[in-house]
């Protein structure tokens, strides 16, 4: 099995002067879930090369077994440093697609025509589409063939308004993931803040926060097995 993981290329947290990017746990945990099952993993991003890492995700409080494993894994680090360019990806080469979160995707992947086309292609081919934390935000402009939002009528989750408020970025982000999904007609649900919460609607698999990243990956593995 061959999984495509899409990472952000955006590193600016609005106009704050602070850095953002992808969240380490949300990449590392699914990456090793897939690798340990013998899956091939390809990494891609809008700009290619090294995607920006949210520096907050390197803080001691946010380290897990998976992040510590990644920090010791020179081969994985080299793969991350050489992500493919999103525009060069052929969806027919992959069995599933996965988006780690972090705040970065809200700015670039949400509006990226290549990302939108890839999600539409995977969805139409009935292949698993997994997204965790802020990554469900990239579904904002993804539509069905009839022009309706892809998430309309679907059960989904994502980084909640209360979690965004807790990290004090409600007024910084371009939109709130929870609000956007509901405005696009999705049936949004959430668990306790910071606890693992998974929602599966057919091949659309969403997780609420960093703690949910392995659950999303394992559901993709389950569907492909």
URHUKA-V390051 format. One line per field, one symbol per residue. ss: DSSP state (a for helix, b for strand, c for the rest). psi: psi as a letter, one per 20 degrees, with the letter a starting at -180 (. if undefined). burial: + if it has 9 or more other C-alpha atoms within 8 Angstrom, else -. A space follows every 10 residues. Layout:
# URHUKA-V390051
ss: ???
psi: ???
burial: ???
This chain:
# URHUKA-V390051
ss: cbbbbbbccc cbccccccbc cbcaaaaaaa aaaaaacccb bbbbbcccbc ccbcaaaaca aaccaaaaaa accaaaaaaa acbbbaaacc aaaccbbbbc cccaaaccaa acaaaaaaaa aaaacccbbb bbccaaaaac ccbcccccbc ccccbbcccc aaaaaacccc ccccccaaaa aaacccbbcc cccccccbbb bccbbbbcca aaaaaaaaaa aaaac
psi: qoppppqqjp jpncjiiqqa bqpghigggh ghgghijjqp pppqrgirbo qppohhiiqh hjqrhghhgg ijnhghhhgh ilqqphiipo hiiqirqpoq crhghhgghh johggghggg ggghjlqpop qqdihihiig jpqrhjiqph ipjqprrapr hhhghhjljg jgqhrpgggg ghhjjqnprq aqpjqppppp nciooqqhah iighggghhg gghi.
burial: -+++++++++ ++++----++ ++++++++++ +++++---++ ++++++-++- ++++--++-- --+--+++-+ ------+-++ ++++++---- ---+++++++ ++++++++++ ++--++++++ +++---++++ ++++++++++ ++++----+- ++-+++++++ +-+++---++ -++--+++++ ++-+++++-+ ----++++++ +-++++++++ ++++++++++ +----
